[in-house]
Amino acid sequence: YENVLNNLYNKLKPYNINIGIYNCLTDKSSKKQCQSIYAQQAITYILFDEYPTANPYTRKLYRTPKPYQGVPENARSLEKFLINQFNPSNYKKVEQNELVSIDSDISSYSKPTVVILSGIKSSNIKNILYKLLAYKLSNKIDVVLYKALDNKYPTNKLKVTDDLSIHLIQPNKDPILYNGETADIDSIVDFVNGIVDVDSDDGQTDNLKVLSPIYTNSNFTDEILQPDIEYVILVSNNHNIINEYPKWFQIESNAIGNIKSIIISCIDSSDSSNEFINKLCSNNENLPFATIYPYSQTSRKKFISSNRLTVFTSDESDKLISSIGKSLPDNLVINLLESELDEFMK
């Protein structure tokens, strides 16, 4: 197995996948790991995510083990399993059944994003190439791969071809079409680096690190607020979110599962006709602040009709974190805890 692992290590280095070994026969420090229910054969492979996930209810961080179920001697199968698990946080794939409006999607991007439209002739494109692109440019951009099997993409802003088309989207700018070799990752990296300069400060540089989508009066619609989701909302009238609300990154890490985070900018809201935008942006004396848009439709109606909005200033970030998830129904909490227990007991 040593040769298998050495070959895998060299192949997986570009994907930031490292290999470690627990020797259950000689390494006493590995006793706890070796008692795992997964260690049922002579050689067992288990993959752990790079970053722990925050449980939205218990607030504890945990890493979910992903055991390899194939034959240990099959190096090609093991390599495929590991690469399929390589999912940079700034990479997203949108399948046919998820396509609604690409133009609406790109108008909500808060940071430079490479949008890839997979054409009919490129239906067998290897996603790993563009995952690697996302990983290499993780400090600058997001990467979104759209796949429509019939090549009918809901967009009037991007070029659709039978082959692959790659576009660079920047907030408040026209899309830029990449004209180079679509399978040449280094060429695409050079293309992006030639346009996107993270060091140039236009007042929004720090916001490139923010994961939450940013909406304004011009691109917000009521359809953005999906049912059966609790929204943690940061309301601001300033571009520099990081300085305004320093713990927002920590709050974003708690927005998982049926909890999402978004940012509402009130900069152009003075003549808004949207009831939701007016509700949030009329509290000018409290800006910036965060609030929670609840899970149920009944609670949402009370949110809109209430004369008093529950707000959390930057100094109340810890109080906000402890309030996240409390509008979710009890059965969601129970189901989550049961699924974690089931995973642990498998």
N, C-alpha and C positions, 0 to 999 in steps of 0.2 A: 504493500500500500504506500510505501514511502515514495516510489516513483510517481504513483498516481497523484499524491498530494503535491509533490514538487511541480509537476506539470500543471496542475490546477492553479497553484499559487501564481505561476507566471502568466497564465491566461486570464486570471481574475483580477490582477493588479489594476488594470485600467478602470475597473468597475468599483474600486474601493471595497472589495470583499477580501477580508483577511482570513487566514486559517490558523486555528489553534488546536492543540491536541491535549486531551486528558488521558493519561495512562492509568486505567483502573487497577492494574496489577501492582504498579510500583509507586505511584504518586499518592501518598496519603492525603495530601491537600485536596485531592479530587474526590474524596469519599462522598461528599454530598451530591456532586454531579453524577457520580457513578451509581448512586441509588435511585436515580431518575427512572421512571417507568419506561422511558424511551430506550434505555441501554439494555436491550433484550438480545442482542446478537454480538458477535465478536467485534465488529466494526459498526459504529452508529454515527451518522452525520446529523447534526442539528444546527439550524441557522437561527441566529438572533439578530433582530433589527439593530441598526446603528444607534437609534435614539429611543429611549423609553417612552411609553405612551402614558399620558395622565388619565387616570380614571376620573370622569367628571363628577362622580358622587363621593368617592372616598378620598380623592385628591392624591392618591398614592401613585408613584411611578412604577411601571412594570414593563418587562420585555417578554413578549409572547414567543415561546420556542416554536420553530417550524421544522418538524422532523422530516428527513428525506426517507421516503417509503420504498425507494428502488433498491436494486441490487448494489451492494457496496463496491463490487469490482467493476461496475459499469461506469467508467470515467466520463463517457460522453453524456449519459443520462444524468449523472450528478452535476456536470457542468451546466447542462440546460436548466436543471432545477434551480441552481444558485443564481444564474443570470436572470431567470424569470422573476426572482425575488428582488432583483436590483431595481428599486423604485425611488429615484431622487424625489425629494419633497417638492421640487419645482417643476415636476413633469406630470402631465395629465393626458389621458387618452379619452376621447369622446366618441362613443360608438354610434352606430346608425340610429338606434332607438332613443338616443339622448339628444339628437340634433333638433334644435328648435329654431334659434336665430343666431347665426354666427356674428352678424353685425351688432346685435345687442350684446353678445358676449364680449366682443373686442372693445366696445365702448365703455365697458366697466373695468377694463384692466387698469390697475394702479401702478404698474411697472412695465418696462419693455418686455415684450413677449414674442417669441418666434411661433408663428402659427403655421402648421403643416396640413395641407389638404391632400389626402391620399387619393390618387386617381385610379381609374379602372385598371390601367396597365401596371400599377404599383400596389395592387391589392395584397401581394405577398411580402410587402415591405417588412423588414426586421425592426421591430420597435426598439430593440436594444441600441441601435445606432443613435436614435434620437433621445433615448434615456442617457446615453453617454454624452451627447451634446448638452443636455440639461445639467448633467453633473459638472462638466468642464466649465460651464458658464453660470454656476449656481449663485455667484455673487453679483450677477448682472441681470439675468433674465429668467422668465418662465418659458416653458416649452409646452405647447398644446398640439396634440396630433388628432385631427378629425378624420374619421373613416366613414364614408358613405358608399355603400356597395353599388348603388345605382349612379354614382357620380353627380347626384342632384343635391348640391349644397345650398342651404338657405342663406345666400349672401349676395349683395350687390357691390360690395367694397373690395372683395378679394378675387383674384384671377383663378378660375377653375379650368383645369386641363385634364386630358386623359391620363397624363403621367402625374408626376408629383409636383406640387407648387409650394414654395416656401416664402413666407412673408414675415417681415419684422414690423410689429405693431408698437408704437410709442404713444403714450397718453397725449391726446390733443394734437396729434400729427397724422398725416396721411400714411397709409401702409406703404412699405417699401418691398418690392418684389426681388427675391434673390434669383440671379440668372446663372449661377454656377452649377457644378456637378452636385446633384442632390444627395449622393451617397458619400460625398467627400466631407467628413466631419470637420477636418482641419480648415477647409475652405470656408465652410459656414461659420466657424469660429472667427476666422479673419474678417469675414463680412460683418458680423455683429460687432466685433471689436473696433472696426473702422467707423462705426456709426454711434454706438452706445458708449458713453464715457461716464463711468460712475463717479469719477473724481470731479467732474464739472458740476458746480453747485448752482442749480437753478431754483433753489428753495424747496425742492422736493427730493433731493438726493437721499436723505435718510429714509424716506418713505419706500425706497426700493426694497427695504428689509421687511416691510409690513406685509403680512400674508392676507389680511382681510381685504375684500374688494371695497373700493371707495366709490360712493355714489354722490352725485350732486343733483340739483333741481333739474338739470338738463337731461340726465340719463336715468333717473330713478322712475320706476313704475311700481304700482301696487303688486304686480305679478312676481316681483323679486322676493317678496315675503311669502315663502311657501308654507302650506299648512303643516301642522304636527312638527313644528320646529321651534325651539326657543332661540331667540336672537339676542346676542349681547352686542349692543350698539354704542360705538363711540361717536359723539356729536362734537364737531369742531368747526371753527371758522378760520383755521390757520393751516398752512401747508405742513409745518414741521411737527408731525404727530409725535415723534419720539421724544422731543423736548417737552411737549405739552403733557403727555401721558406716559411717563417712563416705564410703567409696568404693563403696558398694553401687550407686549410680547408674551408675558406670563399669562395674561388673560386669554390671548389667542390659543395658547397651548391647552387650555381647558375647554375650548370650543370644539368638541368632537361628538360623533354620533348624531343625536337629535339636537345638538347645540351648535349654532354657527355664529361667527362674528362678522360684523360689517361696520363700515365707517360712513357716516353721513357728513358731507361738507356743506356748511351753510353759507358759503361765500356768495353764491348767486341765488339765494333763496328769497330775496326781498319781495319778488313778485310771483312767488310760487302759488299755483292753484291746487297743489296736492295737499290733502288734509294731513297726511302723515308727516311730510316735510315741515309743514307749518307748526304742527304739534311740537316737534323737536326743536326747531330753530327759533321758536318764539321765546325760548328761555335764554335769551342773549346774556343775561346777567350771570348765568351759571357756566357759560362756555369756557373751556371745554368740559364735558362731562360724559359719563357713560350711563346707560340705562338698559333695562332688560325688557324686551318685547316678548310676552309670554307664549306658551305652547298652545293653549286652547283658544278656540274662537270666542268663547264667552269672556275669558280674561282679556282678550285683545280688544273686544268692544268696550270693556271697562277702561282699558288703557287709553283709548281714544277719547272717550266721553268724560273722563275724570278731569277735574280742574287742576289737580295737583299731580305732577309728574315726579316719580321717584328717581332721583339722580344720584350719581356717585362721582364726586370730584376726584381729581388725581390723588389727593391725600386719603381718599376712602377706597383705594384700590383693593386692599385686603378684604374690606367689607363686601365689595362687589364680588370678589372671587368666592367668598363663602356663600353668596346668594345664587351663584350660577347653578342651574339645574333644578332649582326648587319649584319651578312651575311645571316640571314634567310629571306625568301621572305615576302613581306608585308602581304600577305593573311594569313600566319601563325600567325602573330601578331594580325591581325584583328579577326581571328577565336578564338584565346585565349581570347582576351578581350571580345568578344561576349559571349563566353561560361561562363566567370565569371559573366557577367551581367545577363545572363539567370539564372544562379544558384542563384544569389542574388534575382532575381525577382520571383522565383518560389513560 
